[in-house]
Amino acid sequence: MPVVTITMARGRSYEQKKQLSEEIARSVTSVLGVPVERLTILIHELDKENIALSGKLLSEG
């Protein structure tokens, strides 16, 4: 049972997350040959104040 975890900054729409999930499901099932029913996709959203890039919080910029 493959599990795909996506961690990203909060702010994407429901439709974007739905489309992303569908695309990932198509790709994983095609490449790994597993039934889509066995695939789990987890989306973790973080506030920008909890993500730093090059030592600077994304909320600062």
N, C-alpha and C positions, 0 to 999 in steps of 0.2 A: 504494500500500500504506500505509494509515494505521497509525501507531504511537501508542499512547496510553501515557503514562508517569505512574504514580502514585507519589508519594513520601509516605510516612507513617511515623509512629512504630511501632516494633516492638511486637508484642503481640496482633495480630489472629489469630484461629484460621484453620486451613486452610479450614474451611467458609465463614467470612466472606469470605476472599479468593476462593474459588471462586464464591460468589454474586455478589460485586462484579464479577468478570471476566465472568460470564454476563450480568449486567445491562448492563454497558458494551458488550459485544459486540452485544446486541440493539439498544441505542440507536444505536450508531455505524453498524451495517449498515442500520438503518431510515432514519436521517437522510441518510447519505451514499450509500446505495444500492450499497455494495460488498459482495462476497461475504465471509462470515465467514472463509473460508480465507485471505483477503488481509489480515486484521487481526492486528496484534501488540499485545499488552498487556504492559507491563513494570511490575513492582511492586518498588519500592526501599523497603526498610525500614531506618530509622535508629534507633539507640539513643537514648533520651530525653536522654542527656548530649550528644548532637550536634544538638539542636534547641533554639533559644532563642525565646521569645515575649515581646515587650516587654522584651528585654534580660535575661531570666531563663531559665536552663536548665530544661527540663521535668523533669529528674531532681531538681531542688531542691524541687519542689513537690507 
